[in-house]
Amino acid sequence: MSAGRADRPRVVVSGVGAISPYGVGADLFWQSLLRGESAIKPIENFDVSGFSCTIGGEIRGFDARDFIERKSARRMARFSQFAVAAAREAIDDAGLDLDTVDRSRIGVVLGNGAGGYPEIQATASTLFDRGGMRLDPLFLPKVLPNMAAANIAMQFGLLGYNTTVVTACAAGTQALGDAANVIRNGLADIVISGGTEAGFCQLGLGGFAVMRALSSRNDEPTAASRPFDADRDGFVPGEGAGIIVLESEESARRRGVDYSVELAGFGSSADAHHLVMPDADGAGPIRAINWALQDAGAAPTDIDYVNAHGTSTPLNDASETRALKEALGDAAHQIPISSTKSMIGHIFGAAGGLESIAAIRSIETGRIHPTINYTTPDPDCDLDYVPNEARDVNVNAVLKNSFGFGGQNACLVFRRVTD
């Protein structure tokens, strides 16, 4: 396998942080995945009466004041609170002493799908019940999708390149790819990146439910998300944040940081096909996969594991399978594939951030988490989906897929650093 392109800086992973439906912390997240533990439960934070889906990967017991000063926390929507909390863990994990580095060379590139949906719903209720002059004066700056990246910058005094990627389900993955390019282009030495989402409310749940995109397997919450299984009936919503510290290898060496994984390749494409339905032939994802491999200087046979988009919807899983077979050729049948969403649900803009942490941990530990609830094979999904039990595999390179509404696709290649 190519060690990377010599004409640009290598971008390495120096820290990770996670707020997931399992709770706080990247280690808890990873160990729960390896156990094949589902985090899907009945939704408790709001009334779900009358909805076709009443279950989700809901985070319970999260107190933003554990991570953020009280006054600042009150000025943030939940999706920003998740992002700041996960960023704090990632920065600590990276051993990043912000008092000893040039903060103007530290950027933030964050993915988000919807901004502050629960806060939008609550404010609309205030508007119609009490009038427009009773709204929270900070309503707008709380709910804008860019505010998670802005709040990370404000909380940690990060003065460099700052932007938000809003490409629905692909946002977290695309943010990481964009962050790598920011570093490669010399615009920053270190970038805090990944994704965050907190859309649990009646507005968010209802919007997906009327699209008939959600599972209705409410009596079996832990069995509801079943990617690639013949009996899948829709995705299960979730919430959380996955944050990764990326930096140039030169910066990591200068700081004396241990690292073992690089973000080696990135590809992004458009289906230009439909608002929500994937192109049946997978042409858009095929381009994104091929471009990610090309960017990494990797061949299909170099890939040891695919962390799939794997939503548990009938059309998406079949389309992704076709795309993998076309892009990877004969190697597709030999490469283990698993879906993190089988255990935590679909966390929309945060999915790529959390799933990329799983990809990184697979390289670091030589273990692949399972796709749980895989019991009935589907002829349209005929690859190795690592059913129900974790697997020990020597993982040197991972392909990470994310495909968003609007046909916006993003793929990454993570690779072990060997020199």
KEDREN-475236 format. One line per 4 residues: their letters; for each residue y, x, z of N, C-alpha, C. Coordinates in steps of 0.02 Angstrom, whole numbers. Layout:
BEGIN
A) Y/X/Z/Y/X/Z/Y/X/Z ~ ...
END
This chain:
BEGIN
MSAG) -60/42/0/0/0/0/62/44/0 ~ 112/22/-36/176/58/-36/205/60/34 ~ 235/116/53/267/123/118/337/93/118 ~ 358/64/63/425/35/59/466/71/7
RADR) 519/40/-14/560/68/-66/606/122/-37 ~ 607/179/-70/646/236/-45/720/229/-58 ~ 740/179/-100/810/173/-119/850/130/-71 ~ 822/111/-14/858/68/33/832/81/104
PRVV) 871/63/155/850/73/224/790/28/241 ~ 745/54/281/690/14/307/718/-29/364 ~ 698/-93/365/720/-140/417/661/-154/464 ~ 670/-138/527/615/-143/575/629/-198/627
VSGV) 576/-220/659/580/-271/712/582/-234/779 ~ 635/-245/818/639/-211/882/635/-258/942 ~ 640/-324/932/635/-371/987/625/-442/964 ~ 594/-483/1006/583/-554/990/596/-596/1052
GAIS) 615/-659/1040/625/-707/1094/608/-777/1071 ~ 579/-817/1115/556/-884/1094/569/-936/1148 ~ 594/-993/1126/593/-1055/1165/551/-1102/1123 ~ 493/-1120/1148/446/-1160/1108/423/-1220/1147
PYGV) 386/-1266/1116/360/-1323/1153/314/-1304/1210 ~ 291/-1240/1212/253/-1217/1270/298/-1200/1329 ~ 361/-1184/1315/407/-1164/1367/447/-1102/1347 ~ 467/-1064/1396/512/-1007/1386/471/-943/1379
GADL) 485/-905/1326/457/-838/1320/410/-829/1260 ~ 417/-770/1228/376/-754/1170/304/-742/1189 ~ 292/-712/1246/222/-699/1267/185/-763/1280 ~ 217/-811/1315/187/-876/1326/171/-910/1260
FWQS) 218/-907/1214/208/-936/1148/147/-906/1114 ~ 142/-840/1112/88/-807/1076/20/-819/1109 ~ 17/-812/1175/-47/-822/1209/-72/-894/1202 ~ -26/-941/1203/-45/-1012/1195/-73/-1025/1125
LLRG) -42/-993/1074/-68/-999/1006/-138/-971/1001 ~ -149/-912/1030/-215/-882/1025/-269/-925/1058 ~ -250/-961/1111/-298/-1005/1144/-311/-1069/1104 ~ -273/-1080/1051/-280/-1141/1012/-257/-1202/1050
ESAI) -205/-1193/1090/-181/-1246/1135/-127/-1287/1101 ~ -136/-1351/1096/-85/-1395/1067/-30/-1409/1117 ~ 32/-1407/1094/89/-1424/1136/115/-1495/1121 ~ 78/-1533/1082/101/-1600/1062/83/-1651/1116
KPIE) 134/-1689/1136/126/-1739/1189/169/-1800/1172 ~ 160/-1855/1209/205/-1913/1200/277/-1893/1215 ~ 323/-1916/1175/394/-1901/1185/419/-1938/1247 ~ 456/-1901/1290/480/-1929/1353/556/-1934/1358
NFDV) 592/-1894/1320/665/-1887/1331/706/-1946/1306 ~ 676/-1990/1266/713/-2049/1243/663/-2104/1225 ~ 688/-2163/1217/646/-2222/1203/619/-2219/1132 ~ 554/-2220/1124/523/-2217/1058/492/-2283/1038
SGFS) 509/-2336/1074/480/-2402/1058/497/-2422/987 ~ 446/-2444/952/456/-2469/884/451/-2417/830 ~ 444/-2353/849/437/-2301/798/364/-2290/780 ~ 352/-2272/718/283/-2260/695/254/-2196/726
CTIG) 297/-2149/745/276/-2088/777/309/-2084/845 ~ 270/-2074/897/297/-2072/966/278/-2007/1002 ~ 258/-1956/964/234/-1893/993/273/-1835/963 ~ 271/-1777/996/305/-1720/969/297/-1657/1011
GEIR) 322/-1603/985/323/-1539/1021/388/-1534/1059 ~ 394/-1573/1111/455/-1579/1150/457/-1527/1206 ~ 515/-1496/1215/522/-1446/1268/545/-1481/1331 ~ 506/-1472/1384/521/-1506/1447/540/-1455/1500
GFDA) 587/-1475/1542/606/-1432/1598/652/-1375/1580 ~ 679/-1375/1519/726/-1322/1499/793/-1334/1533 ~ 818/-1283/1568/883/-1286/1600/926/-1230/1573 ~ 975/-1248/1532/1017/-1197/1500/1051/-1152/1550
RDFI) 1062/-1176/1611/1096/-1136/1662/1055/-1077/1685 ~ 992/-1076/1668/951/-1017/1684/969/-958/1639 ~ 1004/-972/1583/1019/-920/1534/1094/-914/1518 ~ 1131/-966/1534/1201/-971/1513/1243/-996/1572
ERKS) 1301/-968/1582/1347/-990/1634/1361/-1065/1624 ~ 1367/-1101/1680/1369/-1174/1679/1422/-1203/1631 ~ 1483/-1177/1636/1537/-1203/1595/1523/-1192/1521 ~ 1498/-1133/1504/1482/-1119/1434/1425/-1164/1409
ARRM) 1374/-1174/1451/1318/-1216/1432/1339/-1287/1416 ~ 1387/-1312/1454/1411/-1381/1443/1447/-1387/1377 ~ 1471/-1333/1351/1507/-1334/1287/1461/-1322/1227 ~ 1397/-1320/1239/1349/-1308/1185/1303/-1368/1177
ARFS) 1287/-1384/1114/1233/-1431/1100/1166/-1397/1115 ~ 1115/-1438/1121/1049/-1413/1141/1023/-1360/1093 ~ 1035/-1367/1028/1009/-1318/981/1043/-1250/992 ~ 1106/-1249/1012/1140/-1187/1028/1113/-1157/1092
QFAV) 1100/-1199/1141/1072/-1174/1204/1005/-1140/1193 ~ 962/-1170/1153/898/-1139/1137/909/-1070/1104 ~ 955/-1068/1056/967/-1006/1019/991/-950/1065 ~ 1038/-966/1109/1064/-915/1154/1010/-891/1203
AAAR) 970/-938/1229/917/-919/1275/866/-874/1241 ~ 845/-891/1181/796/-850/1145/827/-783/1125 ~ 891/-783/1107/925/-720/1090/928/-674/1149 ~ 939/-701/1209/942/-659/1269/875/-623/1279
EAID) 820/-659/1271/754/-626/1277/745/-574/1224 ~ 764/-589/1162/754/-542/1106/795/-479/1117 ~ 857/-486/1139/900/-428/1152/871/-385/1207 ~ 846/-417/1260/814/-379/1314/751/-344/1289
DAGL) 712/-380/1249/650/-351/1223/664/-291/1178 ~ 721/-292/1144/740/-237/1100/770/-178/1139 ~ 779/-186/1204/810/-133/1243/881/-119/1221 ~ 916/-171/1199/981/-163/1169/1035/-166/1223
DLDT) 1063/-109/1241/1118/-104/1289/1183/-113/1250 ~ 1212/-172/1257/1271/-189/1216/1333/-149/1237 ~ 1330/-117/1294/1387/-77/1316/1387/-7/1285 ~ 1333/10/1251/1327/78/1223/1323/79/1147
VDRS) 1333/22/1116/1329/19/1043/1394/-10/1015 ~ 1404/0/951/1463/-27/916/1448/-100/899 ~ 1479/-146/936/1463/-217/927/1488/-244/860 ~ 1533/-209/828/1556/-230/762/1502/-217/709
RIGV) 1450/-179/727/1395/-165/682/1333/-208/698 ~ 1343/-258/740/1289/-305/757/1307/-374/731 ~ 1264/-401/688/1277/-466/658/1230/-520/684 ~ 1244/-581/663/1202/-638/678/1192/-678/614
VLGN) 1130/-688/594/1113/-730/537/1060/-779/560 ~ 1079/-842/567/1036/-890/599/1021/-949/553 ~ 960/-974/556/940/-1033/519/943/-1095/562 ~ 966/-1151/533/969/-1214/568/967/-1270/516
GAGG) 932/-1324/533/926/-1378/485/976/-1434/494 ~ 989/-1454/556/1025/-1517/566/1082/-1514/615 ~ 1093/-1460/650/1146/-1459/700/1129/-1503/759 ~ 1180/-1534/789/1171/-1570/851/1156/-1644/842
YPEI) 1098/-1661/817/1080/-1732/806/1084/-1774/869 ~ 1054/-1752/926/1059/-1794/986/1131/-1806/1008 ~ 1172/-1755/1001/1242/-1761/1020/1280/-1806/971 ~ 1261/-1804/908/1292/-1850/858/1274/-1922/875
QATA) 1212/-1935/892/1192/-2003/909/1229/-2027/971 ~ 1232/-1985/1022/1265/-2005/1084/1340/-2019/1072 ~ 1371/-1978/1031/1442/-1986/1017/1455/-2049/976 ~ 1410/-2064/930/1418/-2126/892/1415/-2187/938
STLF) 1371/-2184/988/1367/-2239/1036/1433/-2247/1074 ~ 1461/-2190/1095/1526/-2192/1130/1580/-2222/1084 ~ 1580/-2201/1021/1629/-2225/973/1627/-2301/968 ~ 1568/-2329/959/1563/-2401/948/1568/-2442/1012
DRGG) 1549/-2411/1069/1551/-2448/1132/1618/-2443/1168 ~ 1651/-2384/1161/1710/-2372/1203/1772/-2352/1163 ~ 1763/-2337/1098/1820/-2321/1057/1827/-2246/1043 ~ 1861/-2231/989/1865/-2162/965/1902/-2115/1010
MRLD) 1948/-2139/1051/1986/-2095/1094/1948/-2077/1158 ~ 1886/-2100/1165/1844/-2082/1222/1792/-2030/1204 ~ 1797/-2003/1144/1748/-1952/1124/1760/-1887/1160 ~ 1708/-1847/1166/1713/-1780/1192/1757/-1739/1146
PLFL) 1811/-1709/1171/1855/-1669/1126/1819/-1611/1092 ~ 1763/-1589/1121/1725/-1534/1092/1667/-1558/1049 ~ 1666/-1624/1035/1609/-1651/996/1597/-1612/932 ~ 1648/-1605/890/1638/-1573/825/1616/-1500/831
PKVL) 1649/-1459/870/1625/-1390/875/1558/-1382/910 ~ 1536/-1432/945/1469/-1428/975/1414/-1438/922 ~ 1425/-1485/876/1369/-1508/834/1364/-1474/766 ~ 1416/-1437/745/1413/-1405/680/1355/-1355/677
PNMA) 1318/-1353/622/1259/-1309/618/1275/-1235/630 ~ 1335/-1212/615/1352/-1142/623/1364/-1122/696 ~ 1366/-1171/741/1385/-1156/810/1332/-1118/849 ~ 1270/-1121/829/1220/-1080/864/1234/-1006/852
AANI) 1247/-988/790/1263/-918/775/1329/-898/808 ~ 1377/-943/808/1441/-929/839/1433/-919/915 ~ 1393/-961/946/1383/-955/1018/1345/-892/1038 ~ 1297/-870/997/1264/-807/1011/1315/-750/1009
AMQF) 1357/-751/957/1409/-699/951/1456/-700/1011 ~ 1477/-760/1033/1524/-764/1089/1491/-744/1155 ~ 1429/-764/1165/1395/-748/1228/1383/-674/1237 ~ 1370/-639/1182/1352/-568/1187/1405/-522/1157
GLLG) 1461/-550/1136/1515/-509/1110/1498/-472/1046 ~ 1463/-506/1001/1440/-474/939/1493/-486/885 ~ 1522/-434/859/1582/-438/818/1569/-430/743 ~ 1506/-421/723/1491/-405/653/1478/-466/610
YNTT) 1446/-454/554/1429/-504/504/1398/-565/538 ~ 1422/-625/521/1398/-685/554/1395/-743/505 ~ 1337/-774/499/1330/-831/453/1272/-875/474 ~ 1270/-934/444/1216/-982/458/1185/-1004/393
VVTA) 1119/-1006/392/1080/-1030/334/1056/-1101/349 ~ 1072/-1147/305/1052/-1217/315/1011/-1239/255 ~ 947/-1220/256/901/-1239/202/841/-1276/230 ~ 855/-1323/275/804/-1367/303/746/-1327/331
CAAG) 685/-1343/311/625/-1314/340/617/-1239/324 ~ 655/-1214/276/651/-1144/258/704/-1102/292 ~ 748/-1133/333/808/-1099/357/793/-1037/399 ~ 747/-1042/447/733/-985/490/706/-926/451
TQAL) 662/-939/404/633/-886/363/685/-856/317 ~ 725/-898/285/776/-872/240/828/-833/278 ~ 844/-854/339/892/-816/379/867/-745/392 ~ 804/-738/406/775/-671/417/779/-628/354
GDAA) 763/-658/297/769/-621/235/840/-601/219 ~ 886/-647/230/957/-631/219/980/-577/267 ~ 957/-581/330/976/-530/380/952/-461/359 ~ 891/-457/333/866/-393/309/910/-365/254
NVIR) 932/-408/209/975/-385/155/1044/-364/180 ~ 1069/-397/232/1132/-375/263/1126/-303/287 ~ 1070/-288/319/1059/-220/343/1049/-172/285 ~ 1009/-191/236/997/-147/179/1061/-132/141
NGLA) 1107/-179/140/1170/-170/104/1223/-134/145 ~ 1204/-113/205/1250/-74/246/1303/-114/282 ~ 1296/-180/286/1346/-222/317/1337/-227/393 ~ 1280/-207/418/1266/-207/490/1209/-159/503
DIVI) 1205/-134/564/1149/-93/585/1095/-135/618 ~ 1116/-187/653/1072/-231/691/1093/-303/677 ~ 1043/-347/667/1058/-418/657/1012/-460/701 ~ 1042/-506/738/1005/-556/777/991/-614/730
SGGT) 928/-630/719/912/-678/667/854/-722/688 ~ 839/-772/646/786/-820/659/811/-891/649 ~ 787/-938/691/807/-1007/682/806/-1046/747 ~ 841/-1102/747/843/-1146/805/849/-1218/783
EAGF) 820/-1264/823/824/-1335/807/812/-1376/870 ~ 851/-1429/877/841/-1477/932/863/-1545/907 ~ 820/-1578/869/837/-1641/837/806/-1702/868 ~ 775/-1694/927/741/-1751/957/791/-1804/981
CQLG) 792/-1860/948/831/-1918/967/807/-1975/922 ~ 830/-2035/935/809/-2091/893/832/-2084/821 ~ 892/-2056/811/917/-2045/744/872/-1998/704 ~ 855/-1942/735/813/-1893/700/742/-1919/688
LGGF) 712/-1947/740/644/-1973/734/642/-2030/683 ~ 690/-2076/687/690/-2132/641/699/-2111/569 ~ 742/-2061/558/753/-2038/489/689/-2013/456 ~ 650/-1974/494/587/-1949/466/535/-2005/462
AVMR) 535/-2050/512/484/-2102/513/490/-2149/454 ~ 551/-2169/435/558/-2215/380/543/-2182/313 ~ 543/-2115/311/520/-2079/252/444/-2078/247 ~ 411/-2099/301/337/-2097/306/312/-2025/302
ALSS) 351/-1980/333/332/-1909/333/294/-1889/395 ~ 295/-1933/447/268/-1915/512/198/-1943/523 ~ 160/-1907/564/94/-1932/584/102/-1993/628 ~ 56/-2039/622/54/-2098/665/-6/-2096/712
RNDE) -34/-2037/721/-93/-2029/763/-71/-2024/836 ~ -37/-2076/860/-6/-2073/926/-55/-2074/984 ~ -114/-2102/973/-164/-2106/1027/-199/-2039/1038 ~ -191/-1992/992/-222/-1926/998/-170/-1872/985
PTAA) -122/-1864/1030/-67/-1818/1016/-89/-1747/998 ~ -137/-1720/1035/-156/-1651/1022/-195/-1643/957 ~ -219/-1698/930/-257/-1696/867/-216/-1720/807 ~ -152/-1733/818/-113/-1765/765/-92/-1718/710
SRPF) -73/-1656/727/-53/-1608/677/-115/-1571/653 ~ -133/-1583/590/-197/-1557/565/-188/-1529/493 ~ -152/-1475/487/-139/-1446/420/-203/-1431/383 ~ -201/-1446/318/-255/-1431/271/-318/-1472/282
DADR) -321/-1513/334/-378/-1556/347/-374/-1618/303 ~ -431/-1643/282/-431/-1701/237/-401/-1763/269 ~ -401/-1767/336/-376/-1826/370/-304/-1819/395 ~ -268/-1770/370/-198/-1762/391/-158/-1823/367
DGFV) -109/-1843/406/-70/-1902/388/5/-1892/398 ~ 28/-1831/404/99/-1818/411/112/-1766/464 ~ 174/-1741/467/189/-1689/515/210/-1720/582 ~ 210/-1677/633/231/-1696/700/295/-1657/715
PGEG) 348/-1690/737/411/-1654/749/408/-1611/812 ~ 449/-1558/811/454/-1514/869/525/-1489/877 ~ 536/-1448/929/601/-1418/941/592/-1349/971 ~ 643/-1306/965/639/-1240/994/681/-1190/956
AGII) 670/-1126/971/706/-1072/937/662/-1009/937 ~ 664/-974/881/630/-910/875/680/-859/850 ~ 694/-807/890/745/-758/874/714/-688/871 ~ 734/-651/819/707/-584/807/765/-536/799
VLES) 760/-478/831/809/-425/822/785/-380/766 ~ 822/-378/711/808/-333/655/859/-277/656 ~ 837/-217/638/885/-162/633/860/-109/585 ~ 907/-70/562/888/-15/518/844/33/557
EESA) 798/65/522/755/114/555/797/170/585 ~ 849/189/551/893/241/577/923/221/644 ~ 945/158/650/973/134/712/921/134/767 ~ 861/110/751/808/108/802/790/178/826
RRRG) 786/225/781/771/294/800/827/323/843 ~ 888/308/824/945/333/862/944/306/933 ~ 922/245/942/919/214/1008/856/233/1046 ~ 808/266/1012/746/284/1044/699/226/1056
VDYS) 701/178/1010/663/116/1018/594/124/985 ~ 542/99/1019/476/95/989/473/35/943 ~ 445/44/884/437/-12/837/374/1/797 ~ 343/-53/774/281/-45/735/279/-91/675
VELA) 329/-134/666/328/-184/612/395/-182/575 ~ 392/-186/509/452/-191/468/451/-257/430 ~ 511/-282/416/518/-338/369/527/-305/301 ~ 473/-306/262/470/-266/201/489/-302/138
GFGS) 482/-369/137/495/-406/75/521/-475/88 ~ 561/-499/41/592/-566/45/598/-595/-24 ~ 579/-658/-31/588/-694/-93/612/-765/-80 ~ 659/-788/-120/685/-856/-112/692/-888/-181
SADA) 673/-952/-185/675/-987/-249/690/-1061/-239 ~ 701/-1096/-294/712/-1169/-292/662/-1204/-338 ~ 637/-1261/-314/596/-1303/-357/639/-1338/-410 ~ 701/-1357/-390/744/-1398/-433/706/-1459/-458
HHLV) 675/-1494/-410/626/-1546/-428/639/-1613/-395 ~ 646/-1615/-327/649/-1679/-291/680/-1667/-223 ~ 708/-1720/-194/740/-1714/-129/691/-1691/-74 ~ 632/-1720/-73/585/-1706/-19/515/-1688/-42
MPDA) 495/-1709/-101/427/-1697/-124/421/-1628/-156 ~ 367/-1590/-139/357/-1526/-171/335/-1535/-243 ~ 352/-1487/-284/328/-1486/-353/252/-1478/-351 ~ 215/-1523/-381/143/-1524/-374/110/-1460/-396
DGAG) 138/-1426/-447/106/-1365/-471/126/-1303/-431 ~ 171/-1312/-381/189/-1256/-338/228/-1200/-371 ~ 262/-1215/-427/296/-1163/-465/350/-1127/-424 ~ 389/-1166/-385/441/-1136/-345/414/-1089/-291
PIRA) 366/-1112/-250/335/-1067/-202/302/-1006/-234 ~ 272/-1015/-292/240/-958/-326/292/-904/-340 ~ 350/-925/-365/403/-876/-379/424/-841/-315 ~ 434/-879/-261/456/-848/-198/405/-799/-171
INWA) 341/-817/-175/288/-772/-152/288/-709/-194 ~ 289/-717/-260/288/-659/-304/347/-613/-292 ~ 406/-642/-282/466/-601/-271/464/-566/-204 ~ 435/-599/-153/428/-566/-88/381/-506/-93
LQDA) 325/-515/-129/279/-459/-139/312/-403/-178 ~ 347/-421/-231/381/-371/-271/433/-333/-230 ~ 471/-370/-188/522/-339/-147/491/-289/-97 ~ 430/-305/-74/396/-262/-26/358/-205/-60
GAAP) 353/-206/-126/312/-158/-161/239/-167/-145 ~ 217/-230/-137/149/-245/-116/112/-285/-169 ~ 47/-275/-171/2/-314/-214/-30/-370/-174 ~ -55/-422/-206/-89/-475/-169/-145/-449/-124
TDID) -180/-398/-147/-236/-371/-108/-212/-333/-47 ~ -147/-319/-41/-121/-286/18/-112/-334/76 ~ -109/-399/62/-96/-449/114/-160/-462/153 ~ -155/-456/219/-213/-466/263/-213/-535/296
YVNA) -157/-570/294/-151/-634/328/-92/-672/300 ~ -98/-737/294/-43/-781/275/-28/-828/332 ~ 34/-825/357/57/-878/403/89/-931/360 ~ 54/-987/353/72/-1038/304/129/-1082/327
HGTS) 160/-1116/279/207/-1169/296/167/-1225/330 ~ 112/-1246/299/61/-1288/330/87/-1345/372 ~ 118/-1395/341/152/-1447/379/107/-1503/405 ~ 49/-1512/375/4/-1567/390/22/-1630/351
TPLN) 60/-1623/297/72/-1679/253/26/-1673/192 ~ 3/-1729/166/-45/-1726/110/-21/-1686/50 ~ 41/-1698/28/65/-1665/-32/81/-1591/-20 ~ 113/-1575/36/135/-1506/47/77/-1458/54
DASE) 26/-1477/92/-30/-1431/104/-69/-1417/39 ~ -77/-1469/-1/-112/-1459/-65/-70/-1416/-112 ~ -4/-1427/-114/40/-1388/-157/41/-1315/-134 ~ 44/-1303/-69/45/-1234/-45/-20/-1198/-61
TRAL) -76/-1234/-55/-140/-1203/-73/-141/-1183/-146 ~ -117/-1227/-190/-115/-1210/-261/-70/-1149/-273 ~ -14/-1147/-239/33/-1092/-248/1/-1026/-225 ~ -33/-1027/-170/-66/-966/-145/-119/-941/-194
KEAL) -158/-987/-220/-210/-967/-268/-180/-939/-332 ~ -125/-967/-354/-94/-942/-415/-60/-875/-403 ~ -23/-869/-347/15/-808/-335/-29/-749/-313 ~ -81/-764/-275/-123/-711/-248/-187/-700/-288
GDAA) -202/-744/-334/-261/-736/-377/-325/-738/-337 ~ -373/-698/-357/-439/-698/-324/-434/-679/-250 ~ -382/-641/-232/-374/-620/-163/-363/-679/-116 ~ -337/-735/-143/-321/-792/-100/-382/-817/-62
HQIP) -441/-813/-92/-501/-837/-60/-527/-790/-6 ~ -500/-730/-4/-523/-680/45/-475/-673/104 ~ -415/-700/98/-363/-689/148/-362/-746/199 ~ -366/-732/263/-361/-786/313/-290/-814/315
ISST) -287/-880/324/-224/-918/323/-224/-963/384 ~ -169/-967/419/-166/-1016/473/-97/-1047/479 ~ -95/-1105/511/-33/-1143/519/-15/-1148/593 ~ 41/-1117/611/66/-1123/680/84/-1195/696
KSMI) 104/-1233/646/124/-1303/657/66/-1346/682 ~ 5/-1324/673/-51/-1364/699/-48/-1371/775 ~ -12/-1325/808/-8/-1326/882/60/-1345/909 ~ 114/-1329/874/181/-1343/901/219/-1395/861
GHIF) 191/-1418/806/225/-1464/763/274/-1428/717 ~ 313/-1467/681/361/-1440/633/430/-1437/665 ~ 457/-1377/673/520/-1368/708/576/-1355/658 ~ 566/-1378/598/619/-1382/548/653/-1315/539
GAAG) 718/-1308/554/753/-1246/542/729/-1188/585 ~ 698/-1203/642/672/-1151/687/602/-1129/670 ~ 568/-1166/626/497/-1152/612/486/-1081/589 ~ 527/-1057/542/517/-990/515/528/-936/566
GLES) 574/-947/614/586/-897/666/526/-891/712 ~ 501/-947/737/443/-945/781/381/-921/745 ~ 370/-945/684/310/-925/647/312/-852/627 ~ 372/-825/617/377/-753/603/359/-712/664
IAAI) 375/-737/724/352/-703/784/276/-701/787 ~ 244/-756/768/171/-757/765/145/-706/714 ~ 179/-700/657/158/-651/606/165/-580/633 ~ 220/-567/667/232/-500/695/179/-484/748
RSIE) 165/-531/791/115/-520/844/45/-508/814 ~ 31/-540/757/-34/-529/725/-42/-457/704 ~ 12/-427/678/9/-356/659/3/-313/722 ~ 40/-329/773/41/-288/833/-25/-290/872
TGRI) -59/-348/870/-119/-357/912/-184/-357/874 ~ -182/-364/807/-244/-371/770/-280/-436/782 ~ -242/-489/797/-271/-554/808/-233/-606/767 ~ -269/-656/743/-240/-711/705/-253/-776/742
HPTI) -200/-815/753/-211/-878/788/-242/-929/740 ~ -276/-979/767/-312/-1027/724/-266/-1082/697 ~ -293/-1118/648/-268/-1184/630/-312/-1234/667 ~ -284/-1267/717/-327/-1313/755/-331/-1381/719
NYTT) -376/-1422/742/-388/-1489/715/-414/-1488/643 ~ -442/-1432/623/-472/-1428/556/-546/-1446/562 ~ -562/-1508/543/-631/-1532/551/-662/-1558/487 ~ -620/-1583/441/-645/-1613/379/-615/-1577/319
PDPD) -655/-1538/283/-628/-1501/226/-601/-1548/172 ~ -548/-1524/140/-516/-1560/85/-529/-1521/21 ~ -556/-1552/-30/-568/-1515/-93/-505/-1484/-122 ~ -448/-1512/-108/-385/-1485/-133/-358/-1427/-91
CDLD) -390/-1416/-33/-370/-1362/12/-434/-1323/29 ~ -449/-1275/-12/-516/-1243/-9/-513/-1169/7 ~ -463/-1149/47/-458/-1078/67/-480/-1070/139 ~ -474/-1009/165/-495/-994/234/-436/-1005/281
YVPN) -437/-1061/317/-381/-1080/359/-391/-1062/433 ~ -437/-1016/448/-451/-993/516/-461/-1053/562 ~ -512/-1093/550/-518/-1157/586/-534/-1149/660 ~ -490/-1175/701/-503/-1192/771/-512/-1135/821
EARD) -525/-1075/798/-533/-1019/844/-496/-957/817 ~ -464/-921/864/-430/-860/845/-479/-809/817 ~ -453/-763/778/-497/-714/744/-467/-644/751 ~ -511/-595/763/-491/-525/765/-493/-497/694
VNVN) -436/-472/671/-430/-446/603/-381/-387/606 ~ -397/-334/569/-351/-278/563/-295/-300/515 ~ -237/-317/542/-183/-345/503/-130/-291/492 ~ -121/-272/430/-68/-224/412/-9/-257/377
AVLK) -21/-314/344/33/-348/308/21/-423/311 ~ 76/-459/322/74/-533/327/123/-563/278 ~ 101/-614/242/145/-656/202/163/-718/243 ~ 228/-731/252/253/-789/289/288/-837/240
NSFG) 263/-899/236/290/-949/190/330/-1002/226 ~ 385/-1023/196/422/-1082/220/452/-1117/159 ~ 443/-1183/156/466/-1222/100/506/-1282/126 ~ 569/-1289/105/613/-1338/134/627/-1398/89
FGGQ) 651/-1452/120/675/-1510/82/726/-1486/31 ~ 727/-1520/-26/769/-1498/-81/736/-1446/-124 ~ 674/-1427/-107/638/-1377/-146/665/-1307/-136 ~ 689/-1291/-76/715/-1224/-61/661/-1184/-25
NACL) 640/-1131/-56/582/-1093/-33/602/-1023/-10 ~ 569/-1000/43/581/-932/68/516/-902/92 ~ 503/-840/72/442/-805/91/459/-734/114 ~ 424/-710/163/433/-643/190/368/-604/189
VFRR) 373/-539/186/316/-495/198/334/-450/257 ~ 295/-457/311/299/-411/368/244/-359/361 ~ 257/-297/380/208/-244/369/209/-194/427 ~ 150/-168/442/145/-116/493/179/-52/468
VTD) 217/-20/513/248/44/497/198/99/512 ~ 181/138/461/129/188/469/154/259/460 ~ 218/268/445/244/335/437/314/341/467
END
